[in-house]
Amino acid sequence: MFSALAYTLMQRLRSLALRGTVLERASAATIRARLLKIGAAVVRNTRRVRILLVSHHPLRDV
């Protein structure tokens, strides 16, 4: 069941968000490696959790 959900998520991401980019025809593993595995730091406070993403990602325009 989870694999079907992951497949559907990647198909929708590819068709909606990546249309017209270099990753439009990329495989799910390539999309995961280049876009979803981005370095981040998690900072916890007593009231909130902040996620700080890296600012100089090579594919930030995509």
Sequence and secondary structure as in RCSB ss.txt:
>XXXX:A:sequence
MFSALAYTLMQRLRSLALRGTVLERASAATIRARLLKIGAAVVRNTRRVRILLVSHHPLRDV
>XXXX:A:secstr
 HHHHHHHHHHHIIIIISTTSTTTT  HHHHIIIII   EEEEE SS EEEEE S  TTTT 
